[in-house]
C-alpha cells in the first residue's frame, strides 16, 4: 500500500514537472554588437508548438486550395483531367481515320498508276513443284483453239463502250437472262431525275434523295474499291456473282472498306453529296454486266 502511494506521488511529481517545463516561458531577444536589446519576446514550449501547428494547418489548407481550384493540379504526376482524356480519344480516332483514308488513297493511286503505265506487278509467290513429277516432258506448244482465241481477243476493240460495237452486242445485257432470277434491292429511297444515257456517256442513274439517306447494297458481294473525288464524293464498287458490278457514287460517307463482304440490303453508306450545281442531293448508281454498263432502271424496281 505504501509502495502504491509512493508511485502515485512520483507520477504526479513527474507530470507536474513536465507540465511546468512546457509552460515555462523563455525570453528571446536580439541585440546589436554593443549588446543593446533591439527585439525581445517571451515564448513557452506550449506556445511554440501551438504556433507551429497553426502554421502547418494553414500551409496544408493553402496547398489543398491551390491544387483543387487552380490549373497547378495539371502538373501533379498522375492527375489527368477528364476533358483532356476525352479530347485525346477524339484526336486518336481522327488520326486513325485519316491514316486509313490516306492508306486507301495511296493504294488507289498506286493501282491507277500501275494500270495507266502498264507496270502491273506480277504475283511473286513461289511456285510449289511436286518432287515426284517430271516436268521436263511437258509440252508447251499452243493448240489451234488457243491460237484462234488469242487472235480473236487481240483483234477485238478493247474497252469500247459503243452500244453498236461487236463486243457489246455479243454480251448484250438487255438480252441476257442474268436479271430474270435475281432480286435486286433498292440502292436507296428516291426518285430518278437523270436517266441512263449512252450518247452522253452517263452510264447510270441519278436518284434525288433526302440528306443522310441510307445507301444499301443491291446484291451480296465484295467491295473491290472505295475512293473519293471532289466531283463524285465517296465512291464504292461492289463485285457480285455472275460478272455483275454495282457502283455507288456521290456518297457522303461509306461504312465498308475494300475487301469486305456485304449482304444484299445491307447499309453501306450515307447519301448526301450535292450535284455539281449544288441544288440536288443525290446518289449516282451504275450497274455493269460483264464489263458493259446496263440501264439500272430496267432491272430495279424504283
C-alpha positions as a printed Julia matrix, in Angstrom:
302×3 Matrix{Float64}:
   0.0     0.0      0.0
   2.85    2.3      0.89
   4.54    1.45    -2.42
   1.39    2.35    -4.38
   1.11    5.73    -2.71
   4.79    6.36    -3.38
   4.35    5.51    -7.06
   1.33    7.8     -7.39
   3.23   10.58    -5.71
   6.18   10.16    -8.05
   3.86   10.11   -11.1
   2.17   13.34   -10.04
   5.52   14.9     -9.4
   6.8    13.94   -12.86
   3.59   15.19   -14.57
   3.74   18.49   -12.66
   7.39   18.91   -13.54
   6.73   18.2    -17.23
   3.69   20.5    -17.39
   5.67   23.22   -15.63
   8.53   22.86   -18.11
   6.09   23.07   -21.06
   4.52   26.25   -19.7
   7.82   27.71   -18.59
   8.45   30.87   -20.58
  11.76   31.83   -22.13
  12.92   35.23   -23.14
  14.13   35.55   -26.72
  15.98   38.75   -27.54
  18.05   40.17   -30.41
  20.87   42.6    -29.57
  23.37   44.6    -31.6
  27.14   44.4    -31.28
  27.03   46.71   -28.25
  24.59   44.38   -26.51
  21.75   46.86   -26.83
  18.48   44.96   -26.98
  16.59   45.5    -30.26
  13.81   42.85   -30.26
  12.66   40.66   -27.46
   9.65   38.47   -26.77
   8.76   35.66   -24.41
   7.74   32.17   -25.54
   6.97   28.92   -23.89
   7.23   25.45   -25.38
   3.44   25.21   -25.43
   3.1    28.48   -27.35
   5.81   27.38   -29.8
   4.08   24.08   -30.54
   0.77   25.89   -30.95
   2.21   28.38   -33.45
   3.96   25.63   -35.43
   0.75   23.55   -35.56
  -1.33   26.51   -36.75
   1.23   27.37   -39.42
   1.25   23.76   -40.61
  -2.56   23.68   -40.84
  -2.65   26.95   -42.78
   0.09   25.73   -45.13
  -1.75   22.44   -45.8
  -5.05   24.26   -46.38
  -3.4    26.71   -48.76
  -1.76   23.85   -50.7
  -5.06   21.99   -50.99
  -6.78   25.16   -52.23
  -4.15   25.69   -54.93
  -4.32   22.06   -56.06
  -8.13   21.92   -56.21
  -9.07   25.35   -57.58
  -6.14   26.33   -59.82
  -4.56   24.85   -63.0
  -1.49   23.88   -60.97
  -3.11   20.47   -60.37
  -2.37   19.56   -64.01
   1.32   19.44   -63.18
   0.8    16.89   -60.42
   2.08   13.45   -61.54
  -0.79   11.01   -62.01
  -3.51   13.66   -62.34
  -5.45   13.5    -65.63
  -8.34   15.83   -66.38
 -11.48   14.2    -67.8
 -11.88   16.58   -70.73
  -8.24   16.04   -71.71
  -8.82   12.28   -71.8
 -11.93   12.68   -73.96
 -10.11   15.1    -76.27
  -7.16   12.72   -76.64
  -9.55    9.86   -77.53
 -11.26   12.0    -80.17
  -7.9    13.08   -81.58
  -6.74    9.47   -81.72
  -9.89    8.44   -83.61
  -9.39   11.28   -86.07
  -5.76   10.31   -86.61
  -6.73    6.65   -87.18
  -9.44    7.7    -89.62
  -7.05    9.97   -91.52
  -4.42    7.25   -91.59
  -6.86    4.69   -93.03
  -8.08    7.25   -95.56
  -4.5     8.05   -96.57
  -3.63    4.36   -96.94
  -6.75    3.84   -99.09
  -5.91    6.82  -101.28
  -2.29    5.67  -101.61
  -3.38    2.19  -102.64
  -5.83    3.61  -105.17
  -3.18    5.91  -106.67
  -0.67    3.06  -106.91
  -3.25    0.85  -108.62
  -4.26    3.57  -111.08
  -0.62    4.4   -111.81
   0.17    0.72  -112.43
  -2.82    0.37  -114.77
  -2.08    3.59  -116.69
   1.62    2.85  -117.1
   1.16   -0.85  -117.74
   3.55   -1.81  -114.95
   1.18   -4.16  -113.22
   3.17   -6.13  -110.59
   3.26   -9.84  -111.12
   2.47  -12.34  -108.43
   5.79  -13.04  -106.72
   4.57  -16.06  -104.79
   6.8   -19.11  -105.07
   5.69  -21.93  -107.33
   5.31  -25.2   -105.46
   6.52  -28.11  -107.54
   5.83  -31.77  -106.98
   9.14  -33.54  -106.42
   7.68  -36.84  -107.69
   6.68  -35.44  -111.1
   8.98  -35.0   -114.1
   8.39  -31.56  -115.62
  10.92  -31.98  -118.44
   8.5   -33.91  -120.66
   5.67  -31.34  -120.51
   4.81  -29.84  -123.9
   4.19  -26.08  -124.02
   3.04  -25.87  -127.65
  -0.13  -23.9   -128.25
  -3.15  -25.68  -129.6
  -5.08  -24.47  -132.63
  -8.06  -23.44  -130.46
  -5.81  -21.43  -128.17
  -4.17  -19.64  -131.09
  -7.53  -18.76  -132.66
  -8.81  -17.44  -129.32
  -5.72  -15.27  -128.88
  -6.13  -13.8   -132.36
  -9.8   -13.04  -131.72
  -9.09  -11.27  -128.44
  -6.13   -9.3   -129.83
  -8.19   -8.07  -132.79
 -11.17   -7.03  -130.68
 -11.73   -3.39  -129.73
 -10.62   -3.09  -126.13
 -12.65   -1.21  -123.55
 -15.24    0.02  -126.02
 -18.49    1.45  -124.65
 -20.23    1.84  -128.02
 -23.61    0.03  -127.79
 -23.41   -0.8   -131.54
 -19.98   -2.43  -131.4
 -19.41   -6.17  -131.74
 -18.11   -6.57  -128.22
 -21.19   -5.17  -126.53
 -23.63   -6.84  -128.88
 -22.07  -10.18  -128.04
 -22.66   -9.5   -124.35
 -25.84   -7.5   -124.73
 -27.25   -7.17  -121.18
 -30.69   -6.41  -122.49
 -30.94   -9.9   -124.0
 -29.08  -11.61  -121.15
 -31.01  -13.6   -118.6
 -28.97  -12.59  -115.56
 -31.79  -10.49  -114.12
 -34.56  -12.99  -114.69
 -33.94  -14.86  -111.45
 -32.2   -12.17  -109.38
 -33.92   -9.95  -106.83
 -32.25   -6.55  -106.66
 -32.65   -4.37  -103.61
 -33.21   -0.65  -103.94
 -29.91    1.22  -103.53
 -31.82    3.97  -101.69
 -35.19    5.69  -101.49
 -35.58    8.44  -104.07
 -36.84    9.48  -107.47
 -34.89    9.46  -110.73
 -34.01   12.91  -112.03
 -31.33   11.91  -114.55
 -31.63    8.72  -116.57
 -29.15    6.31  -118.15
 -27.85    7.64  -121.49
 -25.17    6.05  -123.71
 -24.95    9.05  -126.01
 -23.87   11.43  -123.24
 -21.84    8.7   -121.53
 -23.99    8.86  -118.45
 -23.7     5.17  -117.58
 -26.03    5.18  -114.6
 -28.98    6.88  -112.98
 -29.1     9.76  -110.51
 -31.6     9.44  -107.68
 -32.77   12.55  -105.85
 -32.73   11.65  -102.15
 -33.12   13.22   -98.77
 -29.91   14.22   -96.97
 -28.37   11.41   -94.89
 -30.4     8.72   -96.69
 -29.05    5.19   -96.23
 -27.35    3.54   -99.21
 -27.88   -0.23   -99.48
 -26.16   -2.94  -101.47
 -28.38   -4.27  -104.26
 -26.91   -7.81  -104.02
 -24.47   -9.89  -101.99
 -20.93   -9.05  -103.0
 -17.42   -7.95  -102.13
 -16.19   -4.36  -102.02
 -13.41   -4.06  -104.61
 -12.77   -0.31  -104.42
 -13.53    2.67  -102.17
 -12.27    6.12  -103.07
 -13.15    9.83  -103.05
 -13.12   12.57  -105.65
 -14.1    16.25  -105.48
 -16.72   15.79  -108.24
 -18.25   12.46  -107.19
 -17.67   12.42  -103.44
 -17.22    8.97  -101.89
 -17.36    6.1   -104.4
 -17.77    2.36  -103.8
 -17.56   -0.55  -106.25
 -19.11   -3.89  -105.23
 -18.49   -7.06  -107.22
 -21.33   -9.61  -107.31
 -21.68  -13.12  -108.68
 -22.47  -13.51  -112.39
 -20.0   -10.85  -113.63
 -22.04   -8.04  -112.08
 -20.6    -4.86  -110.58
 -22.59   -2.13  -108.87
 -21.21    1.39  -108.41
 -22.41    3.86  -105.76
 -21.15    7.44  -106.15
 -21.81   10.86  -104.62
 -21.99    9.38  -101.11
 -21.37   11.49   -98.04
 -19.84    8.59   -96.09
 -19.07    4.89   -96.52
 -19.41    2.12   -93.95
 -17.35   -0.58   -95.69
 -13.73   -0.95   -96.73
 -12.1    -2.59   -99.7
 -12.2    -6.38   -99.38
 -15.19   -6.57   -97.04
 -18.21   -8.74   -97.86
 -21.65   -7.11   -97.91
 -25.12   -8.63   -97.84
 -27.99   -7.67  -100.1
 -29.91   -4.82   -98.5
 -27.09   -4.08   -96.02
 -26.32   -0.42   -95.33
 -23.0     0.52   -96.96
 -23.05    4.31   -96.76
 -24.89    7.6    -96.41
 -26.11    9.71   -99.33
 -25.61   13.43   -99.06
 -23.27   14.66  -101.78
 -24.81   17.53  -103.75
 -24.85   17.59  -107.52
 -22.41   19.71  -109.49
 -24.79   22.67  -109.44
 -25.28   22.22  -105.69
 -29.07   22.11  -105.93
 -29.9    18.41  -105.62
 -28.76   15.88  -103.03
 -28.45   12.66  -105.0
 -26.97    9.19  -105.37
 -25.35    8.16  -108.63
 -25.86    4.41  -109.24
 -24.4     2.28  -112.03
 -24.81   -1.41  -112.89
 -22.26   -3.21  -115.08
 -22.57   -6.69  -116.52
 -19.53   -8.46  -117.98
 -17.72   -5.15  -118.5
 -20.73   -3.44  -120.09
 -22.87   -0.69  -118.5
 -26.57   -1.52  -118.34
 -29.58    0.62  -117.55
 -30.37    0.02  -113.85
 -33.92    1.3   -114.35
 -34.73   -1.83  -116.43
 -33.63   -4.22  -113.69
 -34.53   -2.42  -110.45
 -37.93   -1.58  -109.02
 -37.5     2.09  -108.12
